[in-house]
Amino acid sequence: MSKAFWMALGLVLVFEGLGPLLAPKGWREMVSQLSQQDDNSLRRIGGCLVVAGSVIAYMMYTSM
């Protein structure tokens, strides 16, 4: 279990790092636009990301 957790964390860090690595200007603009959103919009975005990630993780877990 812990091996899978560290693998997942590593992959998250790789994917999170691709934005600033490949398109720093666009990434900075996106972060700037996100910082101007109200709290409820950010909560909705975060909630959608959590649900999407959970669904993907569940699908991968059940296919093993």
Contacts in CASP RR format, 6 or more apart in sequence:
PFRMAT RR
TARGET T0000
AUTHOR 0000-0000-0000
METHOD contacts of the structure
MODEL  1
MSKAFWMALGLVLVFEGLGPLLAPKGWREMVSQLSQQDDNSLRRIGGCLV
VAGSVIAYMMYTSM
8 57 0 8 1.000
19 27 0 8 1.000
20 27 0 8 1.000
34 42 0 8 1.000
34 45 0 8 1.000
37 45 0 8 1.000
END
